[in-house]
Structures are given as C-alpha cells and as structure tokens.
Amino acid sequence: MSVTLQPICQNELPILYIDQDLILVNKPSGLLSVPGRDPQHYDSVYSRLLNHYDEIHVVHRLDMDTSGVMVMARHKEALRHLSRQFQQRRVNKHYIAWVDGQLQPSAGEVDLPLRCDWPNRPLQMVDMLLGKPSLTRYEAVHYDQHRNATLVQLYPHTGRSHQLRVHMAALGHPILGCRFYAHEQALAKASRLQLHAEFLGILQPSTNLPLSQQAGADHFL
C-alpha cells in the first residue's frame, strides 16, 4: 500500500516568469530547494516544478528558511549558461532582512572568511586561516525603534553557505528568527527567518539580454 506524503510546507510556489529556457519562482520560507535524502523531505522547489514540466535543472539554492527569487533551468544548455553566470559572479542579486538592534554604521561591508563548523554541521563559522573568502555589503533601510530592529539590504559578493546569517551575527546584529545564529532575544522576535532574496538579475540564456525579477517578502514583520 502506498502512502501519500504530506508537504512540510503548505504554501504555494508562485511562478514569477517562465520561458523556453528557465523558470523564476518566489520560494516560500519552509520549502526546500531540492529534495532531502529522507522521503519525508521530498517536497521542494525542484520536485514541485518537476510535477508540471518534463525537465528541470537546479542552478542555485536558497536555504529552507530563506524565501525569495530562485531560477531553475529547463534544459541542460540553459543550465550551463546560467551556472557560468553564478560561477563568474555575473549575477546581480540582493536580499532584505530584519536584524537585531540598530546598525552602526548604517552601511558597510563584512569581509570574513567562512568554513563549515564540521562538528556542528550545517553550521558555518568564521575562520581567518582556513575559511574561504566571503564578502557581504550591507545598507540599512529603516530602523524600527519599537522592536529595536533594522531592515537592511544585503549584497553578497560571494555565495557561501549561511554567509548572510553568519556575517550579520558577526557584526552583533543577527537576523531575526534565525535558529542557527541568533541569540534568544533575536530568535523570539520573529516566527520565521527574516531573510528574503528580493532581487535576481541574470542574462537570458538564448538572447544573452538582461532579465531580472523582484519579489516582495510575505509574512515579514
């Protein structure tokens, strides 16, 4: 007897744009980018799209707790084209996040190398000797005095795992709702991770012309 697995994430997966080469979606928080090893974790951006399209390829990923714009390729040539853009850092992207406290200075950059904290995987850590170069620029947008939290735009130059979470925590301003790096007070200020991939700009594989998509964040503070 077969058992129907219920999705862990009940939110829909909005399609923002689609053509013959790619699909841009607005991934909800709580949905995996790709299936996990456990059959209970099969539900993902990849598996949902594969239910409706003959061929889907993963170009990049967002953490399960992170929401926002993702691109998936519809055939292998598009995958190669898009993957090169990410590898060569030709992709234009930025995130928005609520972080704890008031950012001072209100704009700057975090240049701290990161590596996996192996005994505590999937956590990452700053390591000045063995870490991989990691750079994030940030700019405060609004300070909420009542919540003592700052809405900030984040511009990752590199794409390390958990980079934005670790870099903001290293500044002393962890992202609200972050179950990995936020202290108890910052964790309690939000019911979900307050990190959203707001904008993604790429080159369309067939035309090589700029293509961009922006998506607002639902369920933010």
Secondary structure, DSSP 8 states (H G I E B T S, - for coil): -------S--S---EEEE-SSEEEEEE-TT-BSS--SSGGG--BHHHHHHTTSS--EE-----TT-EEEEEEESSHHHHHHHHHHHHTT--EEEEEEEEES--SSSEEEEE--EEE-GGGTT-EEE-TTT-B--EEEEEEEEEETTTTEEEEEEEESS--TTHHHHHHHHTT--BTT-TTT--HHHHHT-SS--EEEEEEEEE-TTT--EEEEE---TT--
